Amino acid sequence: VKLNISGGEFAVELTASNWSIDGSDELKISDVKRIDNNNAIAVISGNSSDKYSDAEIKIVCGGDEYTDSREYDEETGSYSNVPLYSNSVKIEKQTKSSSSGGTASTGSSMSKPTASVKGGTVKRGTSVQLSSSVDGAIIYYTTDGTAPTENSSVYTAPIKITDNMTLNFIAVSGNKKSAMQTIEYAVKSAEVTIKENSENIKYITGLDNQPFCPDEAITRYEVLQYISSLFDIENLGEKSDFSDVDAKHEDIVNLFAGAGLIEGYTDNTFKGNEGITRAEFVKILDDVLKPEIKENSQTFTDIKGHWCEKYISEFMGLGYVSGYPDNSFKPDAKITRAEAVAVLNRIAGIKALDANDGCFTDVTNEHWASGLIYAATAH
């Protein structure tokens, strides 16, 4: 039975012994599972002596099962009841063939649940709604290819497709369980190609007597701008749901997010004005290039077990990245503007100039990346 509470929130851990049913001596709450702050599922078990249709029962829980967010009414000198709602319940006598301790059994009389989006190729970010023809049925689902059980995730909100997915789901109502429904989704991939004559593209804008700050961290916004100058990226017309993207950068972030080339943080932010780590920079470029992974016997001393190890090793083998004199890569350090330019120039085939033309006030011939920076600068 689905339960909803208002005027309070369910406790993190719910205990069935703190719950009871008014209106029936033969029924009890055998299990309670919290879904979120305001929703839970209660399992009713026991045998009723007769069959009832749309019977009304009252589900009661102790105060330890929720936190109270109501306000005290000084006029009445009391609190109003915390409203606790449930979906309609049909109670019927349990038969011998279905007396398996409250676990639903698969029956042909219960149809499979359905999804609002058919399987096949879909846009990244597509939302899928699940439903059952049986009122009050609970839908359990998995997205990892395994078969769902009553211990799997409970469907409460649309499921967002962000990557190729096998969606398996079942519907459960009382002692009846539907057969499993399986739908395969493939996320549409954007076409990404390096631009013609990339070796001649000037993707840095230079202004006379202005600094370039070659040894400072390049921002995430700047990385997207540089890459988009060197690559043609198919626009799938999708929008990101990052909460912190400003209007100036909205289009380019939507382009990369829609193509599946960038991800945000767990708090739904992108942090475009902040620096990007050397590992994150390699991962974005790997998603852009999608090179064939080749075994590389050489490696850096500090990437073993790192989440980006295989991509860094791959880029090392391709000659796109180099480490430090001590043979380290420093994957979690912020990549500098000069380091980012060096990698992008190698990929694009841009050759370093022998001397600089003095455009930037802080990039002189003495800087190790001066020829690389000015080779990619238009002014």
DRENGU-945694 format. One line per field, with one value per residue (C-alpha): residue number from 1; residue in one letter; chain; x, y, z. Coordinates in Angstrom, 1 decimal. Layout:
N
lovex = NUM/...
tikol = a/...
vogu = A/...
x = X/...
y = Y/...
z = Z/...
***
This chain:
379
lovex = 1/2/3/4/5/6/7/8/9/10/11/12/13/14/15/16/17/18/19/20/21/22/23/24/25/26/27/28/29/30/31/32/33/34/35/36/37/38/39/40/41/42/43/44/45/46/47/48/49/50/51/52/53/54/55/56/57/58/59/60/61/62/63/64/65/66/67/68/69/70/71/72/73/74/75/76/77/78/79/80/81/82/83/84/85/86/87/88/89/90/91/92/93/94/95/96/97/98/99/100/101/102/103/104/105/106/107/108/109/110/111/112/113/114/115/116/117/118/119/120/121/122/123/124/125/126/127/128/129/130/131/132/133/134/135/136/137/138/139/140/141/142/143/144/145/146/147/148/149/150/151/152/153/154/155/156/157/158/159/160/161/162/163/164/165/166/167/168/169/170/171/172/173/174/175/176/177/178/179/180/181/182/183/184/185/186/187/188/189/190/191/192/193/194/195/196/197/198/199/200/201/202/203/204/205/206/207/208/209/210/211/212/213/214/215/216/217/218/219/220/221/222/223/224/225/226/227/228/229/230/231/232/233/234/235/236/237/238/239/240/241/242/243/244/245/246/247/248/249/250/251/252/253/254/255/256/257/258/259/260/261/262/263/264/265/266/267/268/269/270/271/272/273/274/275/276/277/278/279/280/281/282/283/284/285/286/287/288/289/290/291/292/293/294/295/296/297/298/299/300/301/302/303/304/305/306/307/308/309/310/311/312/313/314/315/316/317/318/319/320/321/322/323/324/325/326/327/328/329/330/331/332/333/334/335/336/337/338/339/340/341/342/343/344/345/346/347/348/349/350/351/352/353/354/355/356/357/358/359/360/361/362/363/364/365/366/367/368/369/370/371/372/373/374/375/376/377/378/379
tikol = v/k/l/n/i/s/g/g/e/f/a/v/e/l/t/a/s/n/w/s/i/d/g/s/d/e/l/k/i/s/d/v/k/r/i/d/n/n/n/a/i/a/v/i/s/g/n/s/s/d/k/y/s/d/a/e/i/k/i/v/c/g/g/d/e/y/t/d/s/r/e/y/d/e/e/t/g/s/y/s/n/v/p/l/y/s/n/s/v/k/i/e/k/q/t/k/s/s/s/s/g/g/t/a/s/t/g/s/s/m/s/k/p/t/a/s/v/k/g/g/t/v/k/r/g/t/s/v/q/l/s/s/s/v/d/g/a/i/i/y/y/t/t/d/g/t/a/p/t/e/n/s/s/v/y/t/a/p/i/k/i/t/d/n/m/t/l/n/f/i/a/v/s/g/n/k/k/s/a/m/q/t/i/e/y/a/v/k/s/a/e/v/t/i/k/e/n/s/e/n/i/k/y/i/t/g/l/d/n/q/p/f/c/p/d/e/a/i/t/r/y/e/v/l/q/y/i/s/s/l/f/d/i/e/n/l/g/e/k/s/d/f/s/d/v/d/a/k/h/e/d/i/v/n/l/f/a/g/a/g/l/i/e/g/y/t/d/n/t/f/k/g/n/e/g/i/t/r/a/e/f/v/k/i/l/d/d/v/l/k/p/e/i/k/e/n/s/q/t/f/t/d/i/k/g/h/w/c/e/k/y/i/s/e/f/m/g/l/g/y/v/s/g/y/p/d/n/s/f/k/p/d/a/k/i/t/r/a/e/a/v/a/v/l/n/r/i/a/g/i/k/a/l/d/a/n/d/g/c/f/t/d/v/t/n/e/h/w/a/s/g/l/i/y/a/a/t/a/h
vogu = A/A/A/A/A/A/A/A/A/A/A/A/A/A/A/A/A/A/A/A/A/A/A/A/A/A/A/A/A/A/A/A/A/A/A/A/A/A/A/A/A/A/A/A/A/A/A/A/A/A/A/A/A/A/A/A/A/A/A/A/A/A/A/A/A/A/A/A/A/A/A/A/A/A/A/A/A/A/A/A/A/A/A/A/A/A/A/A/A/A/A/A/A/A/A/A/A/A/A/A/A/A/A/A/A/A/A/A/A/A/A/A/A/A/A/A/A/A/A/A/A/A/A/A/A/A/A/A/A/A/A/A/A/A/A/A/A/A/A/A/A/A/A/A/A/A/A/A/A/A/A/A/A/A/A/A/A/A/A/A/A/A/A/A/A/A/A/A/A/A/A/A/A/A/A/A/A/A/A/A/A/A/A/A/A/A/A/A/A/A/A/A/A/A/A/A/A/A/A/A/A/A/A/A/A/A/A/A/A/A/A/A/A/A/A/A/A/A/A/A/A/A/A/A/A/A/A/A/A/A/A/A/A/A/A/A/A/A/A/A/A/A/A/A/A/A/A/A/A/A/A/A/A/A/A/A/A/A/A/A/A/A/A/A/A/A/A/A/A/A/A/A/A/A/A/A/A/A/A/A/A/A/A/A/A/A/A/A/A/A/A/A/A/A/A/A/A/A/A/A/A/A/A/A/A/A/A/A/A/A/A/A/A/A/A/A/A/A/A/A/A/A/A/A/A/A/A/A/A/A/A/A/A/A/A/A/A/A/A/A/A/A/A/A/A/A/A/A/A/A/A/A/A/A/A/A/A/A/A/A/A/A/A/A/A/A/A/A/A/A/A/A/A/A/A/A/A/A/A
x = 0.0/1.4/1.4/1.8/2.3/1.8/2.6/5.6/8.3/8.9/11.8/14.9/14.3/10.7/9.8/6.7/6.1/5.3/2.4/-1.0/-4.4/-7.7/-10.8/-9.5/-8.2/-6.9/-4.7/-1.3/1.5/4.3/6.8/7.3/9.7/10.5/10.6/11.4/10.5/6.8/6.2/6.4/5.1/3.4/2.9/-0.4/-0.6/-3.0/-6.2/-9.6/-12.6/-14.6/-13.9/-14.4/-14.4/-13.1/-13.0/-11.9/-9.2/-7.2/-3.4/-1.8/1.8/3.7/5.4/8.9/8.0/7.9/9.2/6.5/6.6/3.2/2.7/1.0/-2.5/-2.6/-6.4/-7.2/-4.1/-3.3/-1.8/-4.0/-3.6/-0.8/-2.6/-1.6/-3.0/-2.9/-4.2/-7.4/-7.1/-9.0/-9.0/-9.7/-9.3/-5.9/-6.0/-3.6/-1.9/-0.9/0.1/3.8/4.2/3.2/5.3/3.4/3.2/3.2/-0.2/-1.5/-4.5/-2.3/-1.1/2.4/3.0/3.8/6.2/5.3/8.3/8.8/12.2/14.8/16.9/16.0/17.4/19.6/17.5/14.3/11.9/10.0/6.9/5.8/2.2/-0.1/-3.7/-4.2/-5.2/-2.8/-0.2/3.4/6.0/9.5/12.3/16.0/18.2/21.2/19.8/18.9/15.4/13.5/12.1/10.1/13.5/14.3/13.7/10.1/8.9/7.7/8.8/9.8/13.0/15.6/17.5/21.1/22.9/22.1/19.7/17.9/14.8/13.1/10.0/7.1/3.8/2.7/-0.8/-1.5/-0.6/-0.4/2.6/2.9/5.4/8.5/8.4/11.8/12.5/15.9/16.9/19.8/20.8/21.3/24.9/26.0/28.4/31.7/34.4/37.5/37.3/39.0/42.4/42.4/46.1/45.4/42.6/43.3/41.1/42.6/41.6/44.6/44.4/47.5/49.0/46.7/47.8/47.1/47.8/49.4/50.2/46.7/44.0/41.8/38.1/35.5/33.8/37.1/37.7/34.3/35.0/38.4/37.1/34.1/36.5/38.3/35.5/32.1/29.6/26.2/23.5/20.8/18.7/18.7/19.1/21.2/19.6/22.6/21.5/24.4/25.0/24.8/23.0/26.3/27.4/24.0/24.2/27.6/26.9/23.6/25.6/28.1/25.6/23.2/26.0/26.9/30.4/30.2/28.7/28.1/28.4/26.1/24.5/23.4/26.0/28.5/30.9/31.9/34.1/36.2/39.3/39.2/41.5/44.0/42.0/38.7/40.2/41.5/38.1/36.2/38.7/38.4/34.6/35.1/37.6/36.4/39.8/40.3/41.8/45.2/47.4/50.2/53.0/54.3/52.5/52.8/53.7/50.6/47.6/47.3/43.8/42.6/39.2/40.7/43.7/42.8/42.0/45.3/47.3/45.6/46.3/49.9/50.2/48.7/51.3/48.6/49.7/53.0/53.8/56.3/60.1/59.5/57.2/54.0/50.9/49.1/45.6/43.8/45.7/44.1/45.4/46.8/45.9/49.3/49.1/45.6/46.8/49.7/47.3/44.8/47.6/48.9/45.4/44.7/48.2/49.1/52.8/54.6/56.0/59.7/59.2/56.3/55.0/54.5/50.7/50.4/52.2/53.0/53.9/57.5/60.0/61.3/58.0/58.0/54.6/55.0/55.4/52.3/50.2/50.9/50.5/46.8/46.2/44.4/44.7
y = 0.0/3.4/5.9/9.6/12.0/15.7/17.9/15.8/13.6/9.8/8.7/7.4/3.9/2.6/-0.3/-2.4/-3.1/0.6/0.3/-1.1/-1.4/-0.2/-1.9/-5.5/-7.9/-10.3/-7.9/-6.4/-4.4/-6.9/-4.5/-0.8/0.7/4.4/5.8/9.4/12.1/12.0/8.5/5.0/1.5/-0.7/-4.4/-5.7/-9.4/-11.8/-13.7/-12.1/-14.3/-12.9/-10.9/-7.2/-4.6/-1.1/-1.8/1.1/0.5/2.9/2.6/4.0/4.7/5.7/9.0/7.5/6.9/10.5/14.0/16.6/19.8/21.2/24.4/24.5/26.0/28.3/28.8/25.1/24.2/21.3/20.1/19.0/15.3/14.6/13.6/10.1/8.9/5.6/4.3/2.3/-1.2/-4.3/-7.1/-10.7/-14.0/-15.5/-18.9/-21.8/-21.3/-17.8/-18.3/-17.5/-15.2/-12.0/-12.3/-11.5/-14.4/-13.9/-14.3/-14.1/-12.1/-9.1/-7.3/-6.0/-2.3/0.0/2.8/6.2/6.0/3.0/1.4/2.3/5.4/8.4/11.8/12.1/13.4/11.8/11.1/7.8/7.4/4.0/3.0/0.0/-0.6/-1.8/1.0/1.3/-1.2/-0.6/-0.7/-1.9/-1.4/-1.8/-0.1/-2.4/-5.3/-7.4/-8.6/-6.4/-7.7/-6.2/-5.0/-3.0/0.7/1.8/4.0/7.4/9.8/9.8/8.0/10.1/8.4/9.7/6.7/3.4/1.6/-1.7/-0.9/-3.9/-3.3/-5.2/-4.2/-5.7/-5.5/-7.5/-11.1/-10.6/-9.7/-9.0/-10.6/-8.5/-5.8/-5.1/-2.0/-1.2/2.4/3.7/7.3/9.1/10.0/13.4/13.4/15.0/15.7/17.7/20.7/20.9/22.6/22.4/23.0/26.6/27.4/30.3/29.4/32.0/35.6/37.9/41.6/43.8/44.5/42.1/39.1/35.5/34.0/30.9/29.3/29.8/27.2/27.2/27.4/24.8/27.5/28.2/24.5/24.2/27.4/26.1/22.7/24.0/26.1/23.0/20.5/20.4/19.1/18.1/20.1/17.7/20.6/19.5/21.6/21.0/21.1/22.7/25.2/27.7/28.3/32.0/33.3/34.0/30.4/28.7/27.7/26.2/24.2/22.9/21.9/19.8/18.5/17.4/15.6/13.8/15.3/16.9/16.0/18.2/17.7/15.8/19.1/19.7/22.5/22.8/25.3/26.8/29.6/27.1/25.2/21.7/18.9/17.3/14.0/15.8/17.5/14.2/12.6/15.3/15.1/11.3/11.6/14.1/12.0/8.5/7.0/3.3/2.2/0.7/-1.0/1.2/-0.4/3.0/4.7/7.5/6.7/8.3/7.1/3.4/2.9/6.4/6.6/8.1/5.8/4.1/7.4/9.0/6.0/6.0/9.7/9.1/6.3/8.6/11.3/13.9/14.3/14.3/14.2/15.9/15.2/12.8/10.7/11.8/13.1/14.8/13.8/15.8/19.0/21.8/22.0/25.4/27.4/26.7/22.9/22.8/24.7/22.2/19.2/20.8/21.9/18.3/17.0/19.7/19.5/23.1/23.6/25.9/29.2/29.9/33.3/35.3/38.6/40.2/40.2/39.0/40.9/37.7/35.3/35.9/33.8/32.5/30.7/27.1/27.3/30.7/29.2/27.0/29.8/32.3/29.6/29.3/33.0/35.4/39.2
z = 0.0/-1.0/1.9/1.8/4.8/5.0/8.0/8.7/7.2/7.5/9.6/7.8/9.3/9.6/11.9/11.1/14.8/15.3/12.8/13.2/11.4/12.9/11.6/11.2/13.9/11.2/9.3/10.3/8.9/8.2/6.6/5.9/3.5/3.2/-0.4/0.4/3.0/2.3/0.8/2.0/1.3/3.8/3.3/4.8/5.6/7.3/6.3/6.2/6.8/3.9/0.7/0.8/-2.0/-1.3/2.4/4.6/7.1/9.2/9.2/12.4/13.1/16.3/16.7/16.2/12.6/11.6/12.4/13.1/11.1/12.2/14.1/17.5/17.6/20.7/20.4/20.6/22.7/20.5/17.2/14.4/13.3/10.8/7.6/6.5/3.2/1.4/-1.9/-2.0/-0.6/-1.6/1.0/0.1/1.7/1.1/-0.8/-0.2/-3.5/-2.6/1.1/0.6/3.6/1.9/-1.3/-4.5/-7.0/-10.8/-12.3/-15.8/-14.6/-14.0/-17.2/-17.6/-16.7/-19.6/-20.4/-22.0/-24.4/-26.8/-26.9/-29.5/-30.1/-28.0/-27.2/-24.2/-21.2/-22.4/-19.5/-19.3/-17.2/-16.0/-15.3/-14.5/-15.5/-11.9/-9.6/-6.6/-8.1/-7.1/-9.8/-9.1/-11.7/-12.5/-15.0/-14.9/-16.8/-13.7/-13.0/-10.5/-7.3/-4.4/-3.0/-6.2/-6.7/-6.4/-9.3/-8.0/-10.7/-14.4/-15.2/-17.1/-19.9/-19.8/-21.4/-23.1/-20.7/-20.2/-18.2/-16.5/-14.4/-12.8/-11.2/-7.8/-6.3/-3.2/-3.8/-7.6/-9.6/-13.3/-15.7/-16.3/-18.9/-20.7/-22.8/-24.4/-24.9/-27.0/-26.6/-29.9/-30.4/-31.7/-34.7/-33.8/-36.3/-36.3/-38.6/-42.0/-41.9/-38.1/-38.2/-39.3/-36.9/-34.5/-31.5/-29.1/-29.3/-28.5/-27.6/-27.6/-24.2/-22.5/-20.3/-21.3/-17.8/-19.2/-15.8/-14.3/-14.5/-17.6/-16.8/-17.8/-20.0/-21.8/-22.5/-24.2/-26.3/-27.5/-28.3/-30.2/-32.3/-33.4/-33.8/-35.6/-33.0/-34.0/-32.2/-30.9/-29.7/-26.1/-23.0/-19.9/-16.5/-14.7/-12.2/-12.5/-16.2/-17.1/-20.2/-22.0/-22.0/-22.1/-25.8/-25.7/-22.5/-24.1/-27.2/-25.2/-22.6/-25.4/-27.2/-23.9/-23.8/-20.4/-17.0/-14.0/-10.3/-7.9/-6.8/-10.4/-11.1/-13.9/-12.2/-15.5/-14.1/-12.1/-13.2/-14.6/-13.6/-15.9/-15.7/-16.5/-19.5/-20.9/-20.4/-22.3/-25.2/-25.2/-25.5/-28.3/-30.2/-29.3/-30.3/-30.5/-27.2/-27.7/-25.1/-23.9/-22.0/-20.8/-18.0/-15.4/-11.8/-10.2/-12.2/-11.1/-9.9/-10.9/-12.4/-15.5/-15.8/-19.1/-20.8/-19.6/-20.7/-24.0/-24.6/-23.6/-26.2/-28.8/-28.0/-26.9/-23.3/-21.5/-17.8/-15.6/-15.3/-12.4/-14.7/-12.8/-14.5/-11.5/-12.7/-10.0/-10.4/-12.3/-15.9/-16.9/-19.9/-21.5/-20.8/-22.4/-25.5/-25.8/-25.9/-28.2/-30.6/-30.8/-31.6/-34.2/-35.8/-35.0/-35.1/-32.7/-33.9/-33.5/-31.8/-30.4/-31.6/-28.3/-28.3/-24.7/-22.0/-19.9/-22.7/-23.8/-25.7/-22.3/-21.6/-22.6/-24.4/-26.1/-29.6/-29.0/-27.7/-30.5/-33.1/-32.0/-31.4/-33.8/-33.1
***
